[in-house]
Amino acid sequence: MATYTAWPTSDDVDASLADIGVTLRATGAQATALKARVKAAVEAEVGTRTGRQWLADSVDAVRYFDGSGTQEQEVDEMISLTSVTVLGPPTETLETLSNVVLRTDQGLPYTRIIRLRGSIPGLQTDYVFPVGRQNVGVTGKWGYAASIPADLWEAAAGEQAFRAAKRVGWRPTGRIKGRTIGDTRVDYANVEAEVTGLHDQFEAAVARYTRPAGRRLRNLRPRMI
């Protein structure tokens, strides 16, 4: 059974090829090197096109954001929050914020933090993330999740198989190469690897998991001079 805490390996690609009855003509070191290059290219493309870090960090790291001026702060995708600090000039820590938690909608990754306070109009300004440039330091583990979604993982494995097959040629196992009818001989040409449908599955998965532009980034970021 596949595990989704790492991107597909060479063995996973071989399994994807076997599932559709395709074997690579390249063998040995040539095939190993090809699959390694394809693996790196597919992983990089998934990250770039979706705008996401798919596997979360295993240790805490700090990232800095422009303060929102509200009780809610949009951040990069993360799986755990350790601390939040407000910075002053040039890098002085002015305050470590308390009662800050991750906020998410059901089934979506964590992309926002909020300060837990009651709605007291006269005190609201005490409970916001101060407006500023790169003045809110957020420490935690960054990334979409601890594991890659199964459908995206399968799509990446299929795309690796598709690219490897297309690069070195392929042959479907058990495919009829031709037939003779009476005095007529018909030979069938190899079709392109697109017939497997693997590339279409990859494109659909990448489109499905592309990160949308944040609402705050589009409309609500305070104007700074």
Buried (B, 14 or more C-beta within 10 A) or exposed (E): EBEBEEBBBBEBBBBBBEEBEBBBEBEEEEBEEBBEEBBEEBBEBBEEBBEBBBBBBEEEEEBBBBBBBBBBBBBBBBBBBEBBBBBEEEEEEEEEBEEBEBEEEEEEBBBBBBBEEEEEEEEEEEBBBBBBEEBBBBBBBBBBBEBBBEEBBBBBBBBBBBBBBBBBEBBBEEEEEEEEEEEEEEEEEEEEBEEBEBBEBBEEBBEEBEBEEBEBEEEEBEEEE
